[in-house]
Amino acid sequence: MEILVTGGAGYVGSHACKALANAGYTPLVVDNLSRGNTHAVKWGSLYEGDLRDTAFLDKIFRDHDIQAVLHFAADSNVAESVVDPSKYYKNNVAGSINLVESALNNRCDKVIFSSTCQVYGTPNKLPIVEDDPKLPVNPYGHGKLLVERMLRDCDEAHGLRSVSLRYFNAAGADPQGDLGEEHHQESRLIPLVLRVAAGIREAVEVYGSDYPTQDGTAIRDYVHVTDLVDAHVAALKHLEAGGETTALNIGTGRGYSVKEVIDTARTVTGRTIRTNIAPRRPGDLPELVANCERAARVLDWQPSVVAIEDIVETAWRWQCRAQ
Ligand SMILES: NC(=O)c1ccc[n+]([C@@H]2O[C@H](COP(=O)([O-])OP(=O)(O)OC[C@H]3O[C@@H](n4cnc5c(N)ncnc54)[C@H](O)[C@@H]3O)[C@@H](O)[C@H]2O)c1
């Protein structure tokens, strides 16, 4: 069964291809390689191209018998979205509109969409449940919420069923060492911290030490990438079994502060990790932690890795291998 994986040369998408192949599916990767790596496409074939190119997408759908789409392709740097919003609306929203139109034109009626906890904005209580208010505070979150809305409307209008998975923070690497997080320009905490541990960077910036949290640094819920991609396979099976369009939080229900993550990395690596305290970044929030009971109920999914030590350990093994 052929599954289109947009952004399959990127971090989460490449791990998803492995999970799909292990579950008996054939992944077809579409990626413009703006952030992804050709060598990360180890399961299925790579079609290099852009979601904003309608003719390119239509040809892929026409040439294959695509049963469903796993839609990862997007730009995903919150701070960049604040300073360059049109880039985010053009890529993440317009790209998704093209993709959905191509899918509909070619009778593909199932989509799993990579949404984000950024759709909630500043939560009024923790942990966050799916029905909590959705008031994004940055263009990245606004764009993802718009795509979720479009997908629901396309179910009403055309019967296109979808699962929007609202990831909290994806982290870690493939435990077999086949894949990991690998970006030319890294913006995410754990890979940056591990680059400092590996001696590739001098220090890591800690953005904000005056948040209303126990140690003043921002708290995030880190979900291991292999658990996250298992949730995608479960979501695909949910749609195949006739399940309804829905949106689900994917996290662990446990938050760690930036300081706790750095201290954990010091313990796991046994290395010195220098930090520079910097001001808060625009668009960043103090604390985001998921309630994942709905995903447990609908997908029979639960994270298998919850301890931050275990998550950092897989990422460190990848970092050491990648050098
Ligand atoms: N990593 C996280 O913590 C996290 C959290 C919440 C949501 N998400 C979402 O999950 C998805 C995957 O995230 P990731 O961490 O793997 O990101 P990533 O940057 O590693 O992967 C995205 C991939 O999409 C490709 N791409 C971007 N725009 C494209 C376009 N127009 N056409 C074709 N390919 C394009 C990039 O080259 C890259 O390979 C994204 O949609 C992101 O917004 C990620």
The ligand as an SDF file (V2000), in Angstrom:
LIG
                    3D

 44 48  0  0  0  0  0  0  0  0999 V2000
    9.9410   18.4580   15.6770 N   0  0  0  0  0  0  0  0  0  0  0  0
    9.0460   18.9330   16.5190 C   0  0  0  0  0  0  0  0  0  0  0  0
    9.3060   19.0500   17.7360 O   0  0  0  0  0  0  0  0  0  0  0  0
    7.6690   19.3210   16.0370 C   0  0  0  0  0  0  0  0  0  0  0  0
    6.7190   19.7360   16.9750 C   0  0  0  0  0  0  0  0  0  0  0  0
    5.4370   20.0640   16.5320 C   0  0  0  0  0  0  0  0  0  0  0  0
    5.1210   19.9490   15.2000 C   0  0  0  0  0  0  0  0  0  0  0  0
    6.0680   19.5680   14.3030 N   0  0  0  0  0  0  0  0  0  0  0  0
    5.7140   19.4570   12.8900 C   0  0  0  0  0  0  0  0  0  0  0  0
    6.1100   18.1800   12.4300 O   0  0  0  0  0  0  0  0  0  0  0  0
    6.5280   18.2580   11.0670 C   0  0  0  0  0  0  0  0  0  0  0  0
    7.8820   17.6200   10.8980 C   0  0  0  0  0  0  0  0  0  0  0  0
    8.8030   18.2840   11.7440 O   0  0  0  0  0  0  0  0  0  0  0  0
   10.3530   17.9450   11.6790 P   0  0  0  0  0  0  0  0  0  0  0  0
   10.8900   18.2300   13.0090 O   0  0  0  0  0  0  0  0  0  0  0  0
   10.5460   16.6120   11.0930 O   0  0  0  0  0  0  0  0  0  0  0  0
   10.8390   19.0700   10.6730 O   0  0  0  0  0  0  0  0  0  0  0  0
   11.9960   18.9870    9.5530 P   0  0  0  0  0  0  0  0  0  0  0  0
   12.3270   20.3930    9.1770 O   0  0  0  0  0  0  0  0  0  0  0  0
   13.0840   18.0820    9.9800 O   0  0  0  0  0  0  0  0  0  0  0  0
   11.2470   18.2800    8.3400 O   0  0  0  0  0  0  0  0  0  0  0  0
   10.3780   18.9620    7.4480 C   0  0  0  0  0  0  0  0  0  0  0  0
   10.7170   18.4940    6.0520 C   0  0  0  0  0  0  0  0  0  0  0  0
    9.8210   19.1200    5.1330 O   0  0  0  0  0  0  0  0  0  0  0  0
   10.5560   19.5500    4.0010 C   0  0  0  0  0  0  0  0  0  0  0  0
    9.7910   20.6580    3.3990 N   0  0  0  0  0  0  0  0  0  0  0  0
    9.5240   21.8660    3.9570 C   0  0  0  0  0  0  0  0  0  0  0  0
    8.7640   22.6000    3.1150 N   0  0  0  0  0  0  0  0  0  0  0  0
    8.5400   21.8310    2.0080 C   0  0  0  0  0  0  0  0  0  0  0  0
    7.8260   22.0310    0.8080 C   0  0  0  0  0  0  0  0  0  0  0  0
    7.1690   23.1810    0.5290 N   0  0  0  0  0  0  0  0  0  0  0  0
    7.7880   21.0340   -0.1040 N   0  0  0  0  0  0  0  0  0  0  0  0
    8.4470   19.8630    0.1380 C   0  0  0  0  0  0  0  0  0  0  0  0
    9.1370   19.6210    1.2600 N   0  0  0  0  0  0  0  0  0  0  0  0
    9.1880   20.5980    2.1950 C   0  0  0  0  0  0  0  0  0  0  0  0
   11.9330   19.9310    4.5260 C   0  0  0  0  0  0  0  0  0  0  0  0
   12.9460   19.8640    3.5490 O   0  0  0  0  0  0  0  0  0  0  0  0
   12.1240   18.8690    5.6210 C   0  0  0  0  0  0  0  0  0  0  0  0
   12.7800   17.7160    5.1070 O   0  0  0  0  0  0  0  0  0  0  0  0
    6.4440   19.7300   10.6860 C   0  0  0  0  0  0  0  0  0  0  0  0
    5.2100   19.9340   10.0230 O   0  0  0  0  0  0  0  0  0  0  0  0
    6.4480   20.4500   12.0060 C   0  0  0  0  0  0  0  0  0  0  0  0
    5.7650   21.6710   11.9320 O   0  0  0  0  0  0  0  0  0  0  0  0
    7.3330   19.2430   14.6940 C   0  0  0  0  0  0  0  0  0  0  0  0
  1  2  1  0
  2  3  2  0
  2  4  1  0
  4  5  1  0
  4 44  2  0
  5  6  2  0
  6  7  1  0
  7  8  2  0
  8  9  1  0
  8 44  1  0
  9 10  1  0
  9 42  1  0
 10 11  1  0
 11 12  1  0
 11 40  1  0
 12 13  1  0
 13 14  1  0
 14 15  2  0
 14 16  1  0
 14 17  1  0
 17 18  1  0
 18 19  2  0
 18 20  1  0
 18 21  1  0
 21 22  1  0
 22 23  1  0
 23 24  1  0
 23 38  1  0
 24 25  1  0
 25 26  1  0
 25 36  1  0
 26 27  1  0
 26 35  1  0
 27 28  2  0
 28 29  1  0
 29 30  1  0
 29 35  2  0
 30 31  1  0
 30 32  2  0
 32 33  1  0
 33 34  2  0
 34 35  1  0
 36 37  1  0
 36 38  1  0
 38 39  1  0
 40 41  1  0
 40 42  1  0
 42 43  1  0
M  CHG  2   8   1  16  -1
M  END
$$$$
